[in-house]
Amino acid sequence: MSRVSVIGQGYVGLTLAIGAAKSGHEIFGIDVNTKLITDLLIGKTDIPGIVKNEIDDLILNKNYQPTTDFSKVAESSIVIIAVPTPLNSNREPDLEYLKRASIEIANFVKPATLIINESTSYPGTLRNFIKPLIEAESKLDLQYASAPERIDPGNIQWTLSNTPRILGGLSNEATDKALQFYSSFCASVNVVSSPEVAEAAKLFENTFRQINIALANEFSIISSALGFSTNEAIVAASTKPFGFMPFFPSIGVGGHCIPIDPSYLSHAANQVGVRANFIQLANSTNLNMVEHVAEKISVYLEKPLQNLKIQIIGIAYKSGVSDLRESPALTLILELRSRGAEVIWNDPLVGEWNGERSSPIETSIDLGILVNPFNLSDLKVWLQAGTRVIDLSANSFDYGWPKFL
């Protein structure tokens, strides 16, 4: 078993750290967020699927050590980067976290260490960005591999252990060492010919989903104009046993992958003079769904939204998580406010956003909106009070409209 430093203790890094520690590896979970590390030291986390006793036991047995101390890299034979790779304000790749992690690693790394990047980025990131950064600072010849994360927070069917992994190294030695490590806690590991293939595969997985969701969203608008059921048509198409996969319309896409990864692929395409037309169109279609929905709400209420009081339930990007990254619910809040509405929200998992706090469910409002409801009691409170309610949760868009309850 290996001594491993995992840089970043968010949903990816922590899930990886706990999974590897449970298989017997000694893991240093490193993060610059002091509060996060303090919470982890007492077993506290809001990452779905990881429980307090599990963390406590691993810390007690010294298989897992949360820390802000990057010098632990010097004690590790494997260093894994699992930091965010978001988009900047222009929706272009932002590798600042990756840069900082690479520089910190370079300050402490020892010879022959294997560096693995799990952070999602465009093809060539490991070879042309991470490796030069680390080696320029460390002056060492190290080993490198890419194994992009495939974690879906809250998914109890597909977990770290049974979701197939993809990895590719810059050398056979790096590939073999990474394969041995991941095979110790992952049931299936697929080796590809290069890190670029691994990086591209991750981007294409989510670009596939982004484009198909955009197609479903566009289809819902068409169905509204033509007067047939979007969902019924998609379910009917799903009876075909080959060549079709169902995607349903929604308020938009959110989270750490689908809204972001296609833009990394588009960026890589632009770097070599290729325009990613499908990706750009899908991005535009999904981003515009919030404006479309806001207009539908105004039509439903038969008046402008000026001075109306609206409450939204569930502002994370999906139910059961506190992750706000790229959440379309946040865009909806801003859109409704831009139209003059007073908007409050309820989300006990999030608690606080943008200086605002989660409000108790209110009935003295003009409209309640379900985005990611937590349980049926949310809806019952409003229906019993006669509150007008719109359901924007999963599969609510039929005939091109959300459900009005």
N, C-alpha and C positions, 0 to 999 in steps of 0.2 A: 504494500500500500504506500501511497505517496503523501508528502506534505505539500499542500496546495494553498496558494493565495487566490481568493476570488475578489476582484476589485469591483465594487458596487454591490450593495445589499438591498436592492429593490426587488421587484417580483421575480426577475430573472436570476440575479445573483444569489438571492437568499434561497430560492427553490433549488438551484444547483448546489449551493453550499450544503444545505440540509441533506439532499439526496446523496451526495458524495460522502458526507460525514457518516451517514447511516450505513454505508457500505464498508466503512472502516478506514477511510482516508482521514488524515488530520488536516482540518480546514481552518485557515485564517480568513474570516469574512471582513474585508476592509472597506470602509466607507468614510467619506469626509463629513457626513452628517452626524454630529455628536449626539443629538437627541435620538436618532435612529439607533445608533449603537448602544446608547444607554438603555433604550427600551428593549433591545434584543438581549442584553445582559440579564434582564429580569424576565425573559421569555415572552415579551410583548410584541405582537406584530398584527397587522391587519391584512396580511397576504392570505388569500383563501387557500385552504388545504394544509396550512402549517399551524400546528397547535402548540400551546405554551409548554406542556409537559415534554413534548418532543425536543424543543430547543433546550429546555432545562437539563434534560438527561444528557444530551450531546455536549453541553457546556461542562457539566459535572464530570463527564468521562474524558474531557479535553479533546474530543473529536472535532468540536466546533468552538472557535474563539472569535467572537465579534470584537473588532478593534478599529481605531482610527490611525493606527501605527503602520505606516507603509514600510517600515524597516523589516517587517515580517516577511517581505518579499525575499530578503536575503536568506531566509531559512527554508525557502520553498524550491522544489524541483520543477513545479508547474505553476504558472501564473495565468489566471484566466481573467480576461477583461469582459465585464458585463455592465457597462454603463449606458445611459440613454444616448440615443442618436436622433434628436428631434429635428424639426424644420425651423428655420429662422423666420422672421417676419415676412420675408419674400417667398416663403414656402420652398426654400432651397435647403440642401443638407447642411446641418450644423454639427461639426465634428469637434467642438470645443471640449466636451467631456472626454472624448477619446484621446485628444491631444494631451490633456492634463494627466490622464491615467498613464499614458505612455511615458511621459516625462518623469512621473513619480516612480514608475517601474524602473526606468533607466538609472535612477539615483541609487538603487539598492540591489538590482538583479545580479546574480552570480553567473559565472560561465556555465554553458551547456544547459541552461534553463529552457524549458519549453514554454513559449508564449502562445496562448490560445485566445483568439478573439471570438466572443459570442455575440457582441454587439452588431446589430444589423447595419450594413452599409453597402455602398456600391462596389461592384467588382473592381479589384485592384487596391482596395483599402489596406489590406494586410501587407501586401507586397510593396506598395508605393507610398503609404502614409505611416502605418504603425512601425514597420521594420526600420525604415530610415530614421524615424524619430528616436526610437530606442537605441539604435546602434550609434547614432551621432553623439548621443549623450553618454552612453555607457562604454563605448569603444570595445564592445564585446561581440563575438560571433555567436549568435543564439539560434535556437530552433523555433519555427513558427508554424502554426496551423490555424485554420478557420473552421469553426463549428457553430454556425448561426443558431441562435435559440429558437425553440419551437414550443414555448410554454403558453398555454391558454389559461389564465387565471380563472379559478372557479370551475373548471371542467373536470368532473370526477371520473369521466370515462377515459380520457386521454391525459396521462400524467407524464412526469419526467421519465419514469421507468419504462413505460410501454409505447411512448411516441418515438418512432424511428428517428435516428439522428443522421445528419450528413456532415462529413468532415473531409477536408483536404489540406495537406501540408505543403510547405515550400520545399521539403525534402522527404525522401522515403523514411529516414530516421524520425523526423517530426511526425509524419503520418502514423507510423507504427506506435510511437509513444502515446499519441493522442488516442489512437484506437484502443490501446490497452487500458487507458484511463476510463474512457467512456463506456467500454464494454463491462466494466466492473459494476455499473449501476443502471445501464440502459440495455434493454432486451435486444434491440436491433440498431446496429451502426453501419451506415452505408458510406464507403470510402469513394471519393471522386478524384479525378485526375489532378485537380489544382484548387487552391483557395478561391480563385475567381469563379469556378463552377459552383462551389458551395455558396459563395456570396450571391451569385446570380440566381441560384435556385430559390433561396429564401425570398428574394425580391419578386420573382416570377410567381411564387405561390400566392402572395397577397395582391399582386397586380391582377392576377386571374380573378380573384374575389372582388376586387375593387371595380373592375370593368363589368363583371356580371351583375353586381349590385346596381351599378349605374344603369345598365340595360333594363333591369327590373324597375327601377325608378322611372325611367323614361316610358316604359311600357305602361306603368300605372297612370301616367298623364294621358297617354293615348287612349287607354281603356275608358278613362273618365269622359273624354270627348266623344268616344264612339258608343258609350253606354253599356258596356259589358263588364263582368266581374273579373278584375285582375287576378285574384287568388284562384278563382275557379279555372281560369284559362291556364295558369301555371301548374295547378294540380293536374289538369287534364294532360298537359304536355309531359308531366312527370310519369305518365303511364307508359311512355315509350321506354323500352328496356335498354336502350343503347343511345349514346350520343347526346344525352341531355342531362343536366344537373339543375335542380330547382334553386333559384334565388328569389327572395321576396323583397318588395319595395319597403322603404323605411324613411325616417326623418333625415337620414344621412349615415355616414360611417364615422366611427370613433375608435379610440384606443391607440395602442403603441405600434400597430402594424399596418392595417389596411389603408388608413388615410396617409401614411407616411412612406412606406416602402416603395410604392409606385413612383413617387417623386424622386427617390434615390436612383431608381432605374432610368427615369427620364433624364436626370442630371447626367448619368453616365453616357446616355445616348447623345445628349447635346455636346458632351466633351469630344465626341468623335464625329460631329457634324450630322447626326441623324435626329430627325424630329419624331418624338413618340406621340403620334396623333391620337391613338386610342387612349393612352394614359391621360393626356391633357383633357380630352373630352370627358372621360370618366370622372376625373377630379372636378371639373367644372359642373357636371351634372349632379354629383353628390353634394358638392358644396352649396349649390343653388336650391337644394330641396328645402332647407329651412325657410328661405324667402317664399317659396311656393306654399309651404304649410301655413306660414303666417298670413298669407293672402287668403287661403282657404278658411282660416279661423275667422277672419273679418267677414267673409261672405256668409259663414254659418251664423254669426251673431247679427248679421244684417246691419252692421254699423262699423265705423272706424274704431280702432282700439284705444283711442285717446281717452285717458283718465279711467280706464277699466282696471279693476284689480284682479290679477291672475296668479294662481299658485301652481307651480310645477312640482310633481313628485318624482324623485330620482334624477339626479343631474350627472352621475358618473356615465362613462361611455357604454356600460351595460349593467344589468342587474347583478347584485351580489358582490360588487367590488367598489372600492373607493377611488379608483383611478379616473382622473378627469382629463387625461391627455386627449386632445382633439375631440372631446365630447360634443356632439351636435346639440345637446341640451343647453350647453353654455352659449352657443351661437344663437339658439332660439331665444334665450333670455335677452340677449343683447338686441336681437331683431325686434322683439316685442316692445322693449323699452324704447327703441328708436322710433317706434310708431306711437309712443305716448302712453303705453300701458305701465301700470305699477305692478311689478313682478316680484313675488316672493317664492321661496322654494323650500322643499322638505327632503332631506336625505340624511338619515342618521349615520350612515357609513362615512359620508364626507364631512359633515359637521360644520366646516368652514371653507369658504371660497371667496377670494377677492375682497377680504375684509368683511364679508357678510356671514351670518350664521344661519343654520337650518332653522326654519320656523315650524312650529306645531301645525298640524293640518287644520286649516280654517274653513268654515262654512259660509262666512259672510264675505264671499267673493263673487265676482261676476262669472268666473270660469275656472274650473280645475283641469289640469292637463296631466295625464299619466304618461310619463316617458319610460321610467323603469320602476314600476310599482313593486313594493316589497311583499305585500300580501293582500288578500281580498278585503281586509278591514279598511285599507286606504279608500277603496272604492265605496264600501258600504257607508262610511261616514258621510260622504258627499251625496250619495243617492238617497239616503234617508232624510237628508236636509233639503233635498230638491235642487242641489247645486248642478248647474250645467257642467258636463264633463266631456272632454275629448280624450280618446285613447290613442296615443302615439307609440305605444309599445309594439313589440314584435308582431308581425303579420296583421297589423291593424289597418293597413292601407288597401282598401278594396274599392273598386270603381274609381281608383285614383284619389280617393279621399281617405283620411283617417276616420276612425269610428267615433261617431257622436252619440254619447250614451244618455 
